[in-house]
Amino acid sequence: MLPIQFSTEDGVLAAEFLDPKLNDEQISHEIGAELLRKITDEGHKRMLLNLENVAFMSSIMVGQLMMLDNKCRAAGVKLVMCNVTPLIQKIFNIVRLEEFIKIFPDKQSALASFSDEGFSDFEHTNGEVAKQVMAKAQQGDAEAQYEIAHRYEMGWGVEHGLAEAFKWYEQAANQGQADAQYRLGKACAFGLHVPQDYQQALTWYQKAAEQGQVEAQYALGMSYAYGIEVDEDLKAAAQWYKKAADQGHEKAKEELQSLT
């Protein structure tokens, strides 16, 4: 039996994780598949993930949540989370998960968000604008390639598609577009539509960070601070945190302060 329990409250499908350590690769994939089944086969349109019992989550499981978010966006499903522990919040900070999935401090506030008329995780962008961006991307414009990739990832003005998104991210990244390099790094780190490869992720993070991409600088700082596929090196961590902090990255400021 999977370590997850479902219930329905006020039309919201609530999924409560029961295992404090979600670090088994096979189980992570099975949980991800079951969550997807709930929206594809059963047709739920509102989903709440309650992480109250979870103390640790592997990068594979984080990747499953990110893929779930993409599927939810494509299917018009509203997805939120609640009760995230400080350690897992640090992991989510690396991938900027809150840019996509709203996180609430408790279950009550998370459920209340579904009745908020202002609640929206979706941005509907004019399709004509997307066509203009695509034309520039096809002509080799790296910035346009990055923008059209992001549109495919989010489903803004184009049909949602991760394969198409990462194709364009890769083209932009190979031209030196720093934001695309960071996105590819994140994809490799968490196995998003590509095989998980943290060493490759570090390569892309490094390229982006050296160009001043603030999220890549923060991600490198976290990698060195916690020894994620590199030897723990607090001096290197502090250097990358400082670069990000100097650009106004609040989480990097907090991490840098914790090292001193």
C-alpha distance (Angstrom), angle and dihedral (degrees) to the residues before:
residue distance angle dihedral
M1 . . .
L2 3.79 . .
P3 3.83 116.1 .
I4 3.79 92.9 -116.4
Q5 3.79 132.5 96.2
F6 3.80 126.4 -158.7
S7 3.78 130.4 -154.5
T8 3.81 134.9 162.9
E9 3.79 120.7 -128.6
D10 3.81 122.8 176.4
G11 3.80 91.0 -21.5
V12 3.80 93.1 -49.3
L13 3.81 120.8 119.5
A14 3.81 105.3 -136.2
A15 3.80 117.9 -160.8
E16 3.80 116.0 -164.7
F17 3.79 118.1 -166.4
L18 3.81 111.5 -139.7
D19 3.81 103.2 -172.9
P20 3.83 114.5 82.0
K21 3.82 90.4 -150.9
L22 3.79 117.9 49.3
N23 3.79 96.6 -176.6
D24 3.80 104.4 118.7
E25 3.82 110.1 107.0
Q26 3.81 96.8 -149.5
I27 3.79 94.1 45.7
S28 3.81 90.5 47.5
H29 3.80 90.5 54.9
E30 3.81 91.1 46.3
I31 3.81 91.8 50.6
G32 3.80 89.9 48.8
A33 3.81 90.7 50.4
E34 3.81 92.2 48.7
L35 3.81 92.1 50.1
L36 3.80 89.8 50.2
R37 3.81 90.5 48.6
K38 3.79 90.0 56.2
I39 3.80 91.1 61.7
T40 3.82 100.3 33.6
D41 3.82 101.1 40.7
E42 3.80 103.3 24.0
G43 3.80 96.5 35.6
H44 3.81 100.2 -132.6
K45 3.81 112.5 170.9
R46 3.82 100.1 -172.4
M47 3.79 122.8 51.6
L48 3.79 133.2 178.0
L49 3.80 122.4 -168.8
N50 3.80 112.0 -156.0
L51 3.82 111.6 -159.8
E52 3.81 95.9 177.4
N53 3.81 93.9 123.4
V54 3.81 97.5 41.4
A55 3.80 117.8 102.9
F56 3.81 98.2 165.8
M57 3.79 135.0 23.2
S58 3.80 126.9 -174.2
S59 3.78 123.0 -132.5
I60 3.82 87.9 -110.2
M61 3.80 90.4 60.0
V62 3.81 91.3 45.9
G63 3.78 87.6 52.7
Q64 3.80 90.0 52.8
L65 3.81 90.0 54.1
M66 3.79 91.3 49.8
M67 3.80 91.1 50.5
L68 3.81 89.2 47.9
D69 3.80 89.5 53.6
N70 3.81 90.8 52.4
K71 3.80 91.2 49.9
C72 3.80 91.0 47.2
R73 3.79 91.3 53.1
A74 3.79 91.1 49.9
A75 3.82 91.2 49.5
G76 3.81 96.4 43.1
V77 3.81 93.4 -112.3
K78 3.80 120.2 151.2
L79 3.80 110.9 -135.2
V80 3.81 128.5 -172.5
M81 3.80 136.7 163.7
C82 3.78 135.5 -148.9
N83 3.81 143.6 -173.6
V84 3.81 96.6 34.6
T85 3.81 114.2 175.8
P86 3.83 120.1 -129.5
L87 3.82 92.7 -109.4
I88 3.80 93.8 52.2
Q89 3.79 89.8 43.1
K90 3.81 87.7 60.6
I91 3.79 89.6 54.5
F92 3.80 90.6 48.6
N93 3.80 89.3 49.2
I94 3.80 90.7 60.6
V95 3.80 92.4 58.2
R96 3.82 94.1 34.3
L97 3.79 89.7 -125.3
E98 3.80 92.0 168.1
E99 3.80 88.4 67.4
F100 3.80 85.8 71.6
I101 3.81 109.8 20.1
K102 3.79 120.0 44.2
I103 3.80 113.1 -130.5
F104 3.80 121.1 -153.7
P105 3.81 127.9 -166.1
D106 3.81 94.9 -125.3
K107 3.78 143.2 9.5
Q108 3.79 95.3 -104.3
S109 3.81 94.6 57.4
A110 3.81 90.8 43.1
L111 3.82 92.1 54.3
A112 3.80 91.0 44.9
S113 3.81 90.0 56.0
F114 3.80 91.2 68.3
S115 3.81 91.3 63.7
D116 3.81 92.2 47.5
E117 3.80 107.0 109.4
G118 3.78 89.3 -150.5
F119 3.80 93.5 56.9
S120 3.78 112.6 117.0
D121 3.78 133.3 149.5
F122 3.75 92.5 177.3
E123 3.79 133.8 87.5
H124 3.80 117.0 -164.9
T125 3.77 109.2 -156.4
N126 3.77 125.7 -169.2
G127 3.80 111.1 -92.2
E128 3.80 91.8 -144.1
V129 3.79 90.1 61.7
A130 3.81 89.1 51.4
K131 3.81 90.0 53.5
Q132 3.80 90.6 53.8
V133 3.79 91.1 49.5
M134 3.80 91.0 48.5
A135 3.80 91.2 53.2
K136 3.80 90.7 55.4
A137 3.81 91.7 44.4
Q138 3.80 91.3 53.7
Q139 3.80 88.5 52.9
G140 3.81 89.4 58.4
D141 3.81 101.6 -99.6
A142 3.82 104.5 155.5
E143 3.80 95.1 -155.7
A144 3.79 90.9 51.2
Q145 3.80 90.2 47.0
Y146 3.79 89.2 55.1
E147 3.80 92.4 47.1
I148 3.80 95.1 49.0
A149 3.81 89.4 47.0
H150 3.80 90.4 54.2
R151 3.79 90.3 47.5
Y152 3.81 90.8 54.0
E153 3.80 90.6 47.5
M154 3.79 92.3 51.9
G155 3.81 99.9 30.9
W156 3.82 93.4 -120.6
G157 3.80 110.4 160.7
V158 3.82 91.6 -25.3
E159 3.79 135.4 66.6
H160 3.79 109.8 -81.2
G161 3.80 111.9 -104.6
L162 3.80 129.8 155.5
A163 3.80 95.1 -167.0
E164 3.78 90.9 55.8
A165 3.81 91.0 43.4
F166 3.78 95.0 55.0
K167 3.80 92.1 43.7
W168 3.79 88.9 60.7
Y169 3.81 93.7 39.8
E170 3.79 88.7 56.0
Q171 3.80 93.0 49.8
A172 3.80 91.3 50.0
A173 3.82 92.8 44.0
N174 3.79 92.1 51.7
Q175 3.79 87.3 56.3
G176 3.78 89.7 54.3
Q177 3.81 99.7 -100.8
A178 3.80 101.3 159.7
D179 3.81 99.1 -154.2
A180 3.80 90.3 52.3
Q181 3.80 90.1 49.0
Y182 3.79 89.6 53.9
R183 3.82 91.8 48.6
L184 3.80 91.2 51.0
G185 3.79 89.4 48.7
K186 3.78 90.2 53.3
A187 3.81 90.7 47.6
C188 3.81 91.5 52.7
A189 3.80 92.5 44.8
F190 3.78 94.1 54.9
G191 3.80 102.3 27.3
L192 3.80 95.7 -112.6
H193 3.79 106.1 172.7
V194 3.81 89.0 -35.7
P195 3.82 130.0 72.5
Q196 3.80 111.0 -83.6
D197 3.80 108.6 -101.0
Y198 3.79 116.1 159.3
Q199 3.79 93.3 -176.9
Q200 3.80 88.9 59.0
A201 3.79 88.3 45.2
L202 3.80 90.1 56.1
T203 3.80 90.2 50.6
W204 3.80 91.7 55.5
Y205 3.82 92.5 41.7
Q206 3.79 89.7 52.4
K207 3.82 93.2 51.0
A208 3.78 91.8 48.4
A209 3.81 94.7 43.0
E210 3.79 92.6 51.8
Q211 3.81 87.2 58.2
G212 3.79 90.5 52.6
Q213 3.81 99.6 -100.0
V214 3.79 99.6 161.9
E215 3.81 99.2 -153.2
A216 3.81 90.7 50.8
Q217 3.80 89.6 50.6
Y218 3.80 89.7 52.0
A219 3.81 91.7 46.6
L220 3.81 90.9 52.3
G221 3.78 89.8 48.9
M222 3.79 90.4 53.5
S223 3.82 91.5 46.4
Y224 3.79 92.7 54.2
A225 3.79 94.7 39.8
Y226 3.80 93.8 53.9
G227 3.80 99.5 29.2
I228 3.81 94.8 -116.7
E229 3.83 103.2 177.9
V230 3.82 89.4 -33.3
D231 3.78 132.8 75.2
E232 3.78 110.2 -85.9
D233 3.81 106.8 -99.3
L234 3.79 115.4 172.6
K235 3.80 92.3 -176.6
A236 3.81 91.7 56.9
A237 3.80 89.7 42.9
A238 3.79 90.9 54.0
Q239 3.80 91.5 48.8
W240 3.80 93.3 54.0
Y241 3.80 93.3 40.9
K242 3.81 89.0 52.9
K243 3.79 92.4 51.4
A244 3.81 89.8 52.2
A245 3.81 92.9 41.8
D246 3.81 90.8 51.9
Q247 3.80 86.8 60.0
G248 3.80 91.3 53.4
H249 3.81 100.3 -97.0
E250 3.81 102.8 159.3
K251 3.81 97.5 -161.6
A252 3.80 90.2 50.1
K253 3.80 89.1 52.7
E254 3.81 90.2 53.4
E255 3.80 93.2 47.4
L256 3.79 92.1 46.8
Q257 3.80 90.8 51.0
S258 3.81 90.3 50.8
L259 3.82 90.0 56.7
T260 3.79 94.3 53.6
